[in-house]
Amino acid sequence: MNIVRPASAAVANTSAAATRPIASQLAVFAEGLSLGDVPETIIARAKLHILDCLGIALASTTFDFAQRAANGIRGLAGEGEFPVIGMPLSLPLRDQVLLNGTLIHGLDYDDTHIAGVIHASASALTTGLGQGLKFGASGADLLTAYLVGVETAARIGEAAKGGFHSRGHHPTGLVGAFGATLVAGKLAGQPTHKMAQAQGVVLSMAAGSLEFLSDGAWTKRLHPGWAGVAGITATALAGEGFEAPSEPYEGRYGLFNLHLGADNEADLSICTAGLGQVWELEQVGFKPYPACHFNHSFADAALQMRADGVTTEQIERITALIHPTQAEVVCIPETAKQRPTSAYEAQFSVPYIVAQSFLRGHFTLDELEPAAFGEEQALELAAKVGWAEDPNSRFPKYYSGEIVVETKDGQTRRYREDVNRGSDANPLSASDIEQKFSANASRAINRVRADQVYDAVMNLDKAESAWQLMEALAGE
């Protein structure tokens, strides 16, 4: 299959299209986009994002949560024909999508669209890979569908202006389901009206709760895969004419009014702004650290403090300056954040990442092992880390971070990263991302297999079938 549409159909934001419901405008963009419409720089960047996701998924297979998820999901309907990344296991389509999404997002190391506060790649790639295998997509089809998912979900997330997080919703699952629906519809070859209909169906399926923050639970890991399951299901129903609301975004009980309240400040024009002309993928930041993206500037600030020669014995108190919306996720409740009892709690803790980055001179997957987050020296230092509102925060455009260190001799030292590393204004290089992939993949597979995955991703636009990538990824 090689899905090709007229290039002119790729731009949904014309004056005529702008009068349509948002779902219809997004569907026009999704149906019309072909890889020939996409700049080479965006295609190259998309490959790096896919490579990053797959390296993380491979690393995830070495963690306990992955095997428990695999056992539970396999118990639902048994094995099937769709291989799982890095595991000797094939599952029915939707079960495969659920597990693959869990692997990509399971270490909280995957990329983030900064303004949308959403891990858009996880659901877009997960859905695209599964649906692409089902419909015999080419590598170019898969890349195009992936871009559809990222571009749409990023805009929908950004339109909420951080409001989803403030209300306790996790946009990666909630918003990701809508992007996944467009990915699924694109690869199924659905026409515009069917893809618009499918977005109305998925409105009743989309979900993502931040309650995992209360005790470091594992549920967040499921969100991108469940978004993919919802998207594929909604697409199948719409394909058979299942009737759905026509305004799933702007309706009285649509996405924004339902989840933000009727008095919300969402800017719905962002949902369709610049489609096919401005590429939101360029605003998706890679993660240099396996932790919530809100923490990253604090890790770098702690490394500055270490390089400045500050010693543990000198530190009286550390105050992390942060935006209150971010603090709700990574600083509150303060006592629990200072003493994480699981890897997930550690990943969502500014005190812990400051302490371990300072003490060890880095923050890697090794710092998420039980022996690491149980270290008394790290916990003692984390107990000295509090927070206050940052009056100069760049949030939500960037995730700024500053630590103010009060020493026992009465001095005050400040260390700041105004723009988080990995974002568009402080980017990681292609070499950085390739090294990250190698480090992650090597936890699960040998160098030969890692090279095969790398080659399959870098040549994805030339691959006759998405199965070529899946064969490189499948577990032995």
C-alpha positions in Angstrom: 0.0 0.0 0.0 1.3 3.5 -0.8 -1.1 6.2 0.3 -0.8 9.3 -1.9 -3.1 12.3 -1.8 -3.0 15.6 -3.7 -0.5 17.9 -2.0 -3.0 20.7 -2.0 -5.2 18.8 0.4 -2.5 18.8 3.0 -3.2 22.4 4.2 -6.4 22.3 6.2 -6.3 26.0 7.4 -7.8 27.7 4.3 -10.6 30.2 4.7 -13.1 27.6 3.5 -11.9 24.9 5.8 -11.7 27.2 8.8 -15.5 27.3 8.9 -15.7 23.6 9.4 -15.6 21.8 12.8 -12.1 21.2 14.1 -12.5 17.5 13.6 -13.2 18.0 9.9 -10.2 20.4 9.5 -7.9 17.9 11.1 -9.3 15.1 9.0 -8.6 17.1 5.8 -5.0 17.6 6.8 -4.6 13.9 7.7 -6.1 12.6 4.5 -4.2 15.0 2.3 -0.7 14.8 3.7 1.9 12.8 1.8 5.6 12.5 2.5 6.3 14.6 -0.6 4.7 17.5 1.2 7.1 17.3 4.1 10.5 19.1 4.2 13.5 16.8 4.2 14.6 18.4 7.5 11.4 17.3 9.1 11.7 13.8 7.7 15.2 13.5 9.1 14.0 14.7 12.5 11.1 12.3 12.5 13.5 9.4 12.0 15.5 10.6 15.1 12.3 10.7 17.2 11.3 7.3 16.1 14.8 6.0 16.8 14.7 7.5 20.3 11.3 5.9 21.0 12.4 2.5 19.9 15.6 2.5 21.9 13.6 3.4 25.0 11.2 0.6 24.3 14.0 -1.9 24.0 15.5 -0.7 27.3 12.0 -1.1 29.0 11.9 -4.8 28.2 14.6 -5.3 30.9 12.4 -3.8 33.7 9.9 -5.6 35.8 6.9 -3.5 34.8 7.3 -4.6 31.1 7.1 -8.3 31.9 4.1 -7.9 34.2 2.4 -5.8 31.5 3.2 -8.5 28.9 1.8 -11.3 31.1 -1.4 -9.4 31.9 -2.1 -8.3 28.3 -1.3 -11.7 26.8 -3.8 -13.2 29.2 -6.6 -11.2 27.6 -6.8 -12.9 24.2 -3.7 -15.0 23.9 -1.1 -14.6 21.2 -1.6 -13.1 17.8 0.2 -12.1 14.6 1.6 -8.7 15.5 5.1 -8.8 17.1 6.0 -6.8 20.3 9.1 -4.6 20.3 12.1 -6.5 21.8 10.0 -9.4 23.2 9.6 -13.0 21.9 5.9 -12.4 21.7 3.2 -11.6 19.1 -0.3 -10.4 20.1 -3.6 -9.4 18.5 -3.4 -5.9 17.1 -4.9 -3.8 19.9 -3.0 -5.8 22.6 0.2 -5.3 20.7 -0.4 -1.6 20.4 -1.2 -1.4 24.2 2.0 -3.2 25.1 4.3 -1.4 22.6 3.0 2.0 23.9 3.7 0.9 27.4 7.3 0.0 26.5 7.9 3.3 24.7 6.6 5.5 27.5 7.4 3.1 30.4 10.7 4.8 31.4 9.4 8.4 31.0 12.4 9.0 28.7 10.5 9.7 25.5 10.2 13.1 23.9 7.8 15.9 24.9 6.0 18.6 22.9 6.9 21.4 25.3 3.9 23.7 24.8 1.4 20.9 24.6 3.0 19.1 27.6 2.4 15.8 25.7 4.4 12.8 24.8 3.0 12.8 21.3 5.5 10.4 19.7 4.6 7.5 21.9 1.0 7.2 20.8 1.6 8.2 17.2 4.4 5.7 16.6 2.7 2.9 18.6 -0.5 3.3 16.6 1.2 3.8 13.3 3.4 0.7 13.7 0.5 -1.6 14.6 -2.0 -0.2 12.1 0.7 0.0 9.5 1.4 -3.7 9.8 -2.3 -4.5 9.5 -2.8 -2.5 6.4 0.5 -3.3 4.7 1.8 0.2 4.8 5.1 1.2 3.3 7.8 2.9 5.4 6.8 6.2 3.8 3.2 5.6 4.8 4.3 4.9 8.4 6.4 8.1 8.6 3.6 10.2 7.2 1.0 8.8 9.6 3.4 9.3 12.5 3.7 13.0 11.5 -0.1 13.3 11.3 -0.3 12.0 14.9 2.4 14.3 16.3 1.2 17.4 14.4 -2.4 17.1 15.5 -2.0 15.9 19.0 0.6 18.6 19.7 -1.7 21.3 18.6 -4.7 20.0 20.6 -2.6 19.8 23.7 -1.2 23.2 23.2 -4.6 24.7 22.8 -5.4 23.9 26.4 -2.6 26.2 27.6 -1.6 23.8 30.4 -5.2 23.4 31.6 -5.4 19.7 31.2 -2.5 19.2 33.7 -4.1 21.7 36.1 -7.3 19.7 36.1 -5.5 16.4 36.7 -5.6 15.0 33.2 -2.6 13.5 31.5 -2.6 14.9 27.9 -0.5 12.0 26.7 -3.4 9.7 27.1 -6.3 12.1 26.8 -5.1 14.1 23.8 -3.0 11.3 22.4 -6.2 9.3 21.6 -7.3 12.0 19.1 -3.9 12.0 17.3 -3.9 8.2 17.4 -7.3 8.2 15.7 -6.0 10.2 12.8 -3.0 8.0 12.5 -5.2 4.9 12.4 -7.6 6.5 9.9 -4.7 7.6 7.7 -3.3 4.1 7.5 -6.7 2.6 6.9 -7.1 4.8 3.9 -10.3 6.4 5.3 -11.8 9.5 3.6 -12.1 12.8 5.4 -15.7 12.3 6.7 -14.9 8.9 8.2 -11.8 10.3 10.0 -13.9 13.2 11.3 -16.5 10.8 12.5 -13.8 8.7 14.3 -12.7 11.7 16.3 -16.2 12.0 17.6 -16.2 8.3 18.6 -12.9 8.5 20.4 -14.2 11.5 22.5 -16.0 8.8 24.6 -12.8 6.7 25.0 -10.0 9.2 25.6 -8.6 9.4 29.1 -5.5 9.9 31.2 -5.4 10.6 34.9 -2.5 12.1 36.9 -3.5 10.2 40.1 -0.4 8.1 39.6 1.5 11.0 41.1 0.0 10.3 44.5 2.0 7.1 45.0 4.2 6.5 42.0 1.8 4.0 40.5 2.5 2.4 37.1 -0.7 3.5 35.3 0.8 6.5 33.4 2.9 3.9 31.4 -0.3 2.6 29.8 -1.6 5.9 28.5 0.0 6.1 25.0 -0.8 2.5 24.2 -4.4 2.9 25.5 -4.7 6.0 23.3 -3.7 3.8 20.4 -6.2 1.2 21.3 -8.9 3.8 21.5 -7.9 5.4 18.2 -7.9 2.1 16.3 -11.2 1.1 17.8 -12.8 4.4 17.0 -11.5 4.2 13.4 -13.0 0.7 12.9 -16.4 1.9 14.2 -16.4 5.0 12.1 -15.5 2.9 9.1 -18.7 1.0 9.4 -20.8 4.2 9.8 -21.1 4.3 13.5 -22.6 7.7 14.2 -20.7 10.2 16.4 -20.8 13.8 17.6 -19.6 16.2 14.9 -17.9 18.7 17.2 -15.8 16.6 19.6 -13.5 19.5 20.4 -15.7 22.7 20.5 -19.0 21.1 21.5 -20.8 21.8 24.7 -19.5 18.6 26.2 -16.5 18.3 23.8 -12.9 17.7 24.9 -12.2 21.2 26.1 -15.4 22.2 27.8 -15.8 18.7 29.4 -12.2 18.5 30.8 -11.5 22.2 31.4 -14.9 23.5 32.3 -17.1 25.9 30.2 -15.1 28.9 31.5 -11.8 27.5 30.3 -9.2 29.7 28.6 -8.4 27.3 25.8 -7.5 28.8 22.4 -9.2 26.4 20.0 -7.7 28.1 16.9 -4.3 26.5 17.9 -5.8 23.1 17.0 -5.6 23.8 13.3 -3.1 26.7 13.0 -0.5 26.2 10.4 -1.3 22.6 9.5 1.0 21.5 6.7 3.0 24.7 6.9 4.4 25.0 10.4 5.8 21.7 11.8 5.2 21.2 15.5 7.7 18.3 15.4 10.4 21.0 15.6 9.0 22.0 19.1 9.2 18.4 20.4 12.0 18.2 22.8 14.2 15.1 23.3 14.9 14.0 26.9 18.5 13.9 28.0 17.4 12.4 31.3 15.0 9.5 32.2 12.6 11.6 34.3 9.7 13.9 34.0 10.7 16.7 31.6 9.9 19.3 34.3 12.9 18.0 36.2 15.6 18.3 33.5 16.7 21.9 34.1 17.1 21.1 37.7 19.4 18.2 36.9 21.6 20.5 34.8 21.5 23.2 37.5 22.7 20.6 40.0 25.5 19.6 37.7 26.5 23.3 37.5 26.6 23.4 41.3 28.8 20.3 41.4 31.2 21.8 38.8 31.3 24.9 40.9 33.0 23.0 43.7 30.1 23.0 46.2 30.4 20.1 48.6 27.6 18.2 50.4 28.9 19.4 53.7 28.6 23.0 52.8 24.9 22.8 51.9 22.4 24.1 54.4 19.3 24.4 52.1 18.4 24.3 48.4 15.4 26.0 47.0 14.1 25.0 43.5 12.5 27.8 41.7 9.7 26.5 39.5 6.4 27.4 37.9 3.5 26.3 40.3 1.9 24.2 37.6 5.1 22.2 37.3 5.5 22.1 41.1 2.2 20.3 41.4 3.7 17.4 39.4 7.3 17.2 40.7 7.5 19.0 44.1 4.2 18.3 45.8 3.6 16.7 48.3 7.0 17.8 49.5 7.7 15.1 52.0 6.9 12.3 49.6 9.0 13.9 46.9 12.0 14.1 49.2 11.8 10.3 49.9 10.7 8.4 46.8 10.0 4.8 47.3 9.8 3.7 43.7 11.5 4.5 40.4 8.4 6.3 39.2 8.2 8.5 42.3 11.9 9.2 41.8 11.3 10.3 38.2 8.7 12.8 39.3 10.8 14.3 42.1 12.8 17.5 41.8 14.5 16.9 45.2 15.7 13.4 44.1 17.0 14.4 40.7 18.8 17.4 42.2 20.4 15.2 44.9 21.5 12.3 42.6 22.7 14.6 39.8 24.8 16.5 42.3 26.2 13.4 44.1 26.8 11.2 41.1 27.6 13.7 38.4 24.9 12.3 36.1 21.3 11.0 36.0 20.7 7.8 34.1 18.5 4.7 34.3 20.9 3.4 36.9 19.7 6.1 39.2 16.2 4.5 39.0 17.3 1.2 40.5 16.0 0.5 44.0 19.5 0.6 45.4 19.9 4.2 44.1 16.7 5.7 45.4 17.2 4.1 48.7 20.7 5.6 49.3 20.8 7.4 52.6 23.2 10.1 51.4 20.9 11.0 48.5 17.8 11.1 50.7 19.6 13.3 53.3 20.4 15.8 50.5 16.9 15.5 49.0 15.4 16.4 52.4 17.2 19.8 52.1 15.5 20.6 48.8 12.3 22.7 48.9 10.6 24.8 46.2 9.3 28.3 45.6 7.6 30.0 42.6 9.9 31.1 39.8 9.0 34.7 38.8 11.1 34.3 35.7 9.8 31.0 34.5 9.5 30.4 30.8 6.8 27.8 31.3 4.9 26.6 29.3 7.1 27.5 26.3 10.2 26.1 28.1 10.7 24.3 31.3 13.1 26.6 33.2 14.8 25.6 36.4 16.9 27.4 39.0 18.3 26.2 42.3 19.3 28.6 45.1 21.9 27.1 47.4 22.3 28.5 50.9 25.6 27.4 52.5 26.3 26.9 56.1 28.7 29.9 56.1 25.9 32.2 55.0 26.6 32.4 51.3 23.9 32.1 48.6 24.7 30.6 45.2 22.3 30.4 42.2 22.4 28.0 39.2 19.9 28.3 36.4 19.0 26.7 33.1 16.5 29.1 31.5 15.7 26.9 28.5 15.7 23.1 29.1 18.2 21.1 27.2 16.7 19.1 24.3 14.2 21.8 23.4 14.3 23.7 20.1 16.2 26.6 21.6 18.7 24.3 23.4 18.8 21.2 21.3 20.5 17.9 21.5 22.5 17.0 18.4 21.8 14.0 16.1 24.9 12.4 17.6 23.5 12.9 21.1 20.3 11.1 20.2 22.1 8.3 18.4 24.3 7.8 21.5 21.2 7.7 23.7 19.6 5.1 21.4 22.8 3.0 21.5 22.9 3.2 25.3 19.3 2.2 25.7 19.2 -0.5 23.1 22.4 -2.1 24.5 20.6 -2.9 27.8 18.4 -5.4 25.8 20.1 -6.4 22.6 23.5 -6.8 21.1 25.3 -4.3 18.8 24.5 -6.2 15.6 20.8 -6.1 16.3 21.0 -2.5 17.4 22.6 -1.6 14.1 19.9 -3.4 12.3 17.2 -1.3 14.1 19.2 1.9 13.4 19.5 1.1 9.7 15.8 0.2 9.4 14.8 3.5 11.0 17.2 5.6 8.9 15.9 4.0 5.7 12.3 3.9 6.7 11.2 6.3 4.0 12.6 3.8 1.4 11.2 0.7 2.9 8.6 -1.2 0.9 6.9 -2.4 4.1 6.6 -1.4 7.7 7.3 -5.1 8.4 11.0 -4.5 7.6 11.2 -2.3 10.7 9.1 -4.6 12.8 11.3 -7.6 11.9 14.4 -5.7 13.1 12.6 -4.9 16.4 11.0 -8.3 17.2 12.3 -10.3 20.1 14.1 -13.5 19.4 
